[in-house]
Amino acid sequence: MPRGKQITFTLVLLDTLCVLLVFNLVGYTYGVISLHTLVLAPLQLPVMIHLLAVYLIDGYNPRTDMMSLTYASLHVIALVAVLLVTLLLTYVFIPAGFLLQSSRFVTIASYAALLPLTLGYRRFFYQRHSARQQQRYFLFLGSPESCLAFKDECRKNDMSQAVLYATHDTFLHTSGGSPAVSAPPFGDIVNYLDEYAGLIDAVILRESSQELPAPVAEKLMQLQFSGVPIYTLELFHQIYWRKIPLYRLNQTWLFQEGFQIAREPVFERLKRVSDIALAGVGLLVFLPLLPFVAAAIWLTDRGPVFFHQTRVGRNRVLFEAYKLRTMRVHAAGNVYTQKDDARITAIGHFLRATRLDEVPQLWNVLRGDMSLIGPRAEWVKLVEEYEQKIPCYHFRHLVKPGITGWAQVNYPYGASLDDTLRKLEYDLYYIRYFSFVLDASIALKTIQIMLFGKGR
């Protein structure tokens, strides 16, 4: 059995055993289950729901990065959903007399124990698998320029796989930091694929109007059906890095699948309801702290507490965004905030690091100018510049801007046009693939940034 399938089978088996054992142990502890009884049949329900939920978040896929915060957040969301569904089915749809109806606390306590346990051994297996794994490869088929760009992108994203280059003219092979060497013509890639069989994680095809040689096309087809994924470069960006490559943008890009938040009124309405509820709670929680924060800002330089600026919203509608002031009054300089920027006050550094300076924007959310989660609301002057220099930049105005978003939690603060391009790739991914699970992942990442002072 291949190593990947072994890991999948092991994780399925461990999850099944953990659900059974944890429910029984918690039940024994709280006197719901007899010490001499092993309950199995009633636990089929939580086992099946658990396996399905974890499968849907790729929790049994050996290529999933179990160490990432993204997976951890999805794992938390999945198990909370399993808990809620289990309670709903147990107490609403299943007739009285079902064993799990004996104690809600046992069900809740069981999932509280299952969450760190199931995530913990996933991380353990992932670390061991990574340590023992042989050097793995991505095989890239495209022009020399696109090959080099792909390798650079892999380096920026900390990919462990080495990149094998294949072009129509030459075949280049590099591993790690070693220099490229000359190699046979493109047609001999068939032999090369045989040589590295079993070590290729994915084959990436740069979209082109030029047809592949027949032997190569046939070999790629065999790889696809043998379990080696074949991706176009655009699809690879979306699956591995969860962003949209800008080279694929044109005026017809919007007519592809996805874009539920922009196309389906039901998603927009649900998002609006959740925005109002959460923004209202957030303002109530922050309100007692506001006098102390306002005093600290005022005492710094006797300037105003709040800062407002004209930003661009959905459909290019302008609005006034409010923030707690973090810079000195009448501070002039670069439109971008630089690292250790002298214009930022002492209290301003703290507010930016914890993102508390964004809290007044909850008022913008209640008014409907913004959402809690979405692309960053940019200054109108910067938007005018970006729309002149970046084709299709206006696509990000299909949805309301957000206090936090997919780009904000995946890419550091943008301080140049190039940073804006990179962040746009994440914004467009969010717009196309919006889901409430993705929103929950963004919310968890934002909390981590606030707790560890990673904002800027």
C-alpha positions in Angstrom: 0.0 0.0 0.0 1.4 3.5 -0.9 2.6 5.6 2.0 -0.1 8.2 1.4 -2.9 5.7 1.6 -1.4 4.2 4.7 -1.5 7.6 6.4 -5.1 8.1 5.3 -6.2 4.6 6.6 -4.4 5.2 9.9 -6.1 8.5 10.4 -9.5 7.1 9.7 -8.9 4.3 12.1 -7.6 6.5 14.8 -10.5 8.9 14.5 -13.0 6.1 14.7 -11.3 4.6 17.8 -10.9 8.0 19.5 -14.6 8.9 19.1 -15.6 5.5 20.6 -13.0 5.6 23.4 -13.5 9.2 24.4 -17.3 9.0 24.6 -17.0 5.8 26.7 -14.4 7.3 29.0 -16.3 10.5 29.6 -19.5 8.5 30.0 -17.8 6.3 32.6 -16.4 9.4 34.4 -19.8 11.1 34.8 -21.8 7.9 35.6 -23.8 7.8 32.3 -22.2 4.5 31.1 -21.6 1.5 33.3 -18.0 0.6 34.0 -18.5 -2.9 32.6 -20.2 -1.8 29.4 -18.6 -0.8 26.1 -21.1 1.3 24.2 -20.7 1.0 20.4 -23.9 1.0 18.4 -25.3 4.5 19.7 -21.9 6.0 18.8 -22.2 5.2 15.1 -23.9 8.5 14.6 -21.1 10.8 16.0 -18.5 8.5 14.3 -20.1 8.9 10.8 -20.6 12.6 11.2 -17.0 13.1 12.4 -15.5 11.1 9.5 -17.6 13.0 7.0 -16.8 16.5 8.4 -13.0 15.8 8.6 -13.1 14.3 5.1 -14.7 17.5 3.7 -11.8 19.6 5.1 -9.1 17.2 3.6 -8.3 15.9 7.1 -7.4 12.5 5.6 -5.3 13.9 2.7 -1.6 13.2 3.3 -0.7 16.3 1.3 -2.6 18.6 3.6 -0.4 20.7 5.8 -1.6 19.6 9.2 0.8 22.1 10.9 -0.8 25.1 9.3 -3.1 27.5 11.1 -5.5 27.3 8.2 -5.9 23.5 8.7 -6.1 24.0 12.5 -8.9 26.5 12.1 -10.8 24.3 9.7 -10.4 21.3 12.1 -11.9 23.4 14.9 -14.8 24.5 12.7 -15.4 20.9 11.6 -15.5 19.5 15.1 -17.7 22.3 16.4 -20.1 21.6 13.5 -20.0 17.9 14.3 -20.9 18.7 17.9 -23.8 21.0 16.9 -25.2 18.5 14.4 -24.9 15.6 16.8 -26.8 17.6 19.5 -29.4 18.6 16.9 -30.0 15.1 15.7 -29.9 13.6 19.2 -32.4 15.9 20.8 -34.6 17.0 18.0 -34.9 14.2 15.4 -34.1 11.0 17.3 -36.9 9.6 19.5 -36.6 9.5 23.3 -34.6 6.7 24.8 -31.4 7.2 22.7 -28.4 6.7 25.0 -26.7 10.0 24.1 -29.8 11.8 25.4 -28.7 10.9 28.9 -26.3 13.9 29.2 -25.6 16.9 26.9 -22.5 17.5 29.0 -21.0 14.2 28.1 -21.4 15.0 24.4 -19.9 18.5 24.8 -17.0 17.3 27.0 -16.2 14.5 24.6 -15.8 16.9 21.7 -13.8 19.2 23.9 -11.4 16.3 24.4 -11.5 15.1 20.8 -10.5 18.5 19.4 -6.9 18.7 20.7 -6.5 14.9 20.6 -7.4 14.4 16.9 -5.5 17.5 15.8 -2.5 16.5 18.0 -1.8 13.2 16.4 -2.4 14.6 12.9 0.4 17.1 13.5 2.5 14.2 15.0 2.0 12.0 11.9 2.6 15.0 9.5 5.9 15.8 11.2 7.1 12.2 11.1 6.0 11.8 7.5 7.8 15.0 6.6 11.0 14.0 8.3 11.1 10.6 6.7 9.9 11.7 3.3 12.3 11.4 0.3 13.0 14.5 -1.8 9.8 15.2 -3.6 9.4 17.1 -6.9 7.0 19.3 -8.9 7.3 18.9 -12.6 6.7 22.1 -14.5 6.0 22.2 -18.2 6.2 25.7 -19.8 8.4 28.4 -21.2 11.8 29.1 -19.5 10.5 32.4 -18.2 7.4 30.9 -16.6 9.5 28.0 -15.2 11.8 30.5 -13.4 8.8 32.5 -12.1 7.2 29.3 -10.8 10.3 28.3 -8.9 10.6 31.8 -7.4 7.0 31.6 -6.3 7.6 28.2 -4.7 10.5 29.7 -2.8 8.4 32.6 -1.5 5.8 30.1 -0.3 8.3 27.9 1.5 7.6 24.8 -0.6 9.8 21.8 0.3 9.5 20.2 -3.2 12.3 20.8 -5.7 11.2 22.0 -9.2 11.9 20.0 -12.3 11.8 22.2 -15.4 10.5 21.0 -18.8 10.3 23.3 -21.8 9.8 22.9 -25.5 13.4 23.6 -26.2 15.4 22.2 -23.3 14.9 20.2 -20.2 16.4 21.8 -17.1 16.8 20.1 -13.7 17.5 21.8 -10.5 17.3 20.5 -7.0 17.3 22.9 -4.0 19.9 25.6 -4.7 22.0 23.8 -7.3 22.5 25.5 -10.7 20.6 24.4 -13.8 22.4 22.1 -16.2 21.9 21.3 -19.9 19.7 18.3 -20.7 18.0 16.5 -23.5 15.2 18.0 -25.8 11.6 18.3 -24.6 10.5 15.0 -26.2 12.8 13.0 -23.9 10.7 14.0 -20.9 8.9 10.7 -21.2 12.1 9.0 -20.0 12.5 11.6 -17.3 9.0 10.9 -15.9 9.9 7.2 -15.7 13.1 8.0 -13.8 11.3 10.0 -11.2 8.2 7.9 -11.0 6.7 7.9 -7.5 8.6 11.0 -6.4 6.5 13.6 -8.3 3.9 15.3 -6.2 2.2 17.2 -9.0 2.7 18.1 -12.7 2.0 21.8 -13.5 1.1 22.8 -17.1 1.6 26.4 -18.0 -1.5 27.3 -20.2 -0.5 27.6 -23.8 -2.0 27.3 -27.3 0.9 25.0 -28.3 0.0 21.3 -28.2 2.1 18.9 -26.2 4.0 16.1 -28.1 1.9 13.0 -28.2 4.3 10.8 -26.1 4.3 13.4 -23.3 0.5 13.9 -23.4 0.0 10.1 -23.2 2.4 9.8 -20.2 0.7 12.7 -18.4 -2.6 11.0 -18.9 -1.2 7.8 -17.3 0.1 9.8 -14.4 -3.2 11.5 -13.9 -5.0 8.1 -13.7 -2.3 6.6 -11.5 -2.9 9.3 -8.8 -0.4 12.0 -9.7 -2.4 15.2 -10.0 -2.0 17.3 -13.2 -2.8 21.0 -12.7 -2.8 24.0 -14.9 -0.7 26.7 -13.4 -3.8 28.7 -12.5 -5.5 25.8 -10.8 -2.2 25.0 -8.9 -2.2 28.6 -7.5 -5.8 28.2 -6.3 -5.3 24.7 -4.7 -1.9 25.1 -3.1 -1.6 28.8 -2.4 -5.3 29.8 -2.5 -4.9 32.8 -4.7 -5.6 33.9 -8.3 -2.6 34.4 -10.5 -2.9 37.8 -12.1 -1.6 36.7 -15.5 -5.0 34.9 -16.0 -7.1 38.0 -15.5 -9.0 39.5 -18.3 -12.5 41.0 -18.8 -14.1 37.5 -19.2 -12.6 36.2 -15.9 -15.7 37.1 -14.0 -17.9 34.8 -16.0 -16.3 31.6 -14.6 -17.8 29.5 -11.8 -17.8 30.8 -8.2 -18.5 34.3 -7.0 -21.4 33.3 -4.8 -21.1 36.3 -2.6 -21.5 38.6 -5.6 -24.1 36.6 -7.6 -26.4 35.0 -5.0 -28.5 37.4 -2.9 -28.9 34.7 -0.1 -25.2 34.7 0.6 -25.1 38.5 0.8 -28.0 38.7 3.1 -26.7 36.0 5.4 -23.3 37.8 5.5 -25.1 41.1 6.2 -27.0 39.7 9.1 -23.9 38.2 10.7 -22.0 41.5 10.1 -24.7 43.5 12.0 -24.8 41.0 14.9 -21.1 40.6 15.3 -20.3 44.3 14.8 -22.9 45.3 17.4 -21.4 42.9 19.9 -17.9 44.1 19.1 -18.8 47.7 19.7 -20.5 46.9 23.0 -17.4 45.0 24.2 -15.0 47.7 23.2 -17.1 50.6 24.5 -15.9 50.4 28.1 -12.3 50.6 26.9 -12.8 53.6 24.6 -12.4 56.3 27.3 -9.0 54.9 28.3 -7.8 54.5 24.7 -9.1 57.9 23.8 -7.3 59.5 26.8 -4.0 57.8 25.8 -4.3 59.1 22.2 -5.1 62.6 23.3 -2.4 62.8 26.0 0.3 61.8 23.4 0.1 65.1 21.4 -3.3 66.7 22.3 -4.7 65.8 18.9 -8.0 64.3 17.8 -8.9 60.7 18.9 -10.4 59.6 15.6 -9.0 59.7 12.1 -11.2 59.5 9.0 -10.4 59.1 5.4 -12.4 58.7 2.1 -12.2 55.1 1.0 -13.6 53.2 -2.0 -16.4 50.7 -1.3 -18.5 48.3 -3.2 -19.2 49.4 -6.8 -16.7 52.2 -6.3 -19.1 54.1 -3.9 -17.1 56.4 -1.7 -17.5 56.5 2.1 -15.8 57.9 5.1 -13.9 55.2 7.1 -13.2 55.8 10.7 -10.1 54.6 12.7 -8.4 55.5 16.0 -5.6 57.9 15.2 -2.2 56.3 15.3 0.0 59.0 13.6 1.0 62.4 14.7 -1.2 65.3 13.7 -0.4 66.8 10.3 2.3 64.1 9.7 3.4 64.2 6.1 5.5 61.7 4.1 5.1 58.5 2.1 1.5 57.4 1.4 2.6 54.0 2.6 3.4 53.3 6.3 7.0 52.1 6.6 8.5 49.8 9.2 9.4 51.8 12.3 7.7 54.8 10.8 8.6 57.9 12.9 5.1 59.4 12.2 3.5 56.7 14.4 2.9 57.6 18.0 3.8 55.2 20.9 0.2 54.3 21.6 -0.3 54.1 17.8 2.3 51.3 17.6 0.3 49.3 20.1 -3.1 50.0 18.4 -1.7 49.0 15.0 0.0 45.8 16.3 -3.2 44.6 17.9 -5.4 46.1 15.2 -7.5 47.9 17.8 -7.2 51.0 15.6 -9.7 49.3 13.3 -12.4 49.0 15.9 -14.3 52.3 14.9 -14.8 50.7 11.5 -17.4 48.5 13.2 -19.6 51.6 12.9 -19.0 51.5 9.1 -20.0 47.9 9.2 -23.3 48.7 10.9 -23.9 51.5 8.4 -23.4 49.1 5.5 -20.3 50.7 4.1 -18.1 47.7 5.0 -18.3 44.1 6.0 -16.3 42.5 8.8 -14.4 40.4 6.2 -13.5 41.4 2.7 -10.8 43.2 0.6 -9.1 46.1 2.4 -10.9 49.5 2.0 -8.3 51.6 0.1 -7.8 55.3 0.1 -9.5 56.9 -2.9 -6.2 58.4 -4.2 -4.4 55.1 -4.1 -7.3 53.4 -5.9 -7.1 55.9 -8.7 -3.4 55.1 -9.2 -3.9 51.3 -8.9 -6.7 51.3 -11.5 -4.5 53.1 -14.0 -1.5 50.7 -13.4 -3.2 47.3 -12.7 -5.6 45.8 -15.2 -8.8 44.5 -13.7 -8.0 46.0 -10.3 -11.7 47.2 -10.1 -12.8 43.5 -9.8 -12.1 43.8 -6.0 -14.9 46.4 -5.8 -17.5 43.7 -6.6 -18.0 43.2 -2.8 -17.9 45.3 0.3 -14.5 46.0 1.7 -13.7 44.4 5.1 -12.0 45.3 8.4 -10.0 42.1 7.8 -9.7 39.8 4.9 -7.9 36.9 3.1 -5.2 39.2 1.8 -4.6 40.9 5.2 -4.0 37.6 7.0 -1.9 35.9 4.3 0.3 38.8 3.2 2.1 41.5 5.2 1.2 45.1 5.0 1.5 46.4 1.5 4.1 49.2 1.1 4.5 49.2 -2.7 2.8 48.6 -6.0 4.2 45.1 -6.1 2.8 44.3 -2.7 -0.6 45.6 -4.0 -0.4 43.1 -6.9 0.4 40.2 -4.5 -2.5 41.1 -2.2 -4.9 41.5 -5.1 -4.3 37.8 -5.9 -5.6 36.9 -2.5 -8.5 39.3 -2.7 -9.7 37.9 -6.0 -9.5 34.3 -4.5 -11.7 35.4 -1.7 -14.2 37.1 -4.0 -14.4 34.0 -6.2 -14.4 31.3 -3.5 -16.2 33.0 -0.6 -17.6 30.7 2.0 -18.5 31.0 5.6 -15.8 28.4 6.4 -13.3 30.7 4.7 -14.6 33.6 6.8 -14.2 31.6 10.0 -10.6 30.8 9.0 -9.9 34.5 8.4 -11.4 35.4 11.8 -9.2 32.9 13.6 -6.1 34.1 11.8 -7.1 37.7 12.7 -7.4 36.8 16.4 -3.9 35.3 16.3 -2.6 38.5 14.7 -4.2 40.6 17.4 -3.1 38.3 20.3 0.5 38.2 19.1 0.8 41.8 18.0 1.6 41.1 14.3 -0.4 43.9 12.8 1.1 47.0 11.2 
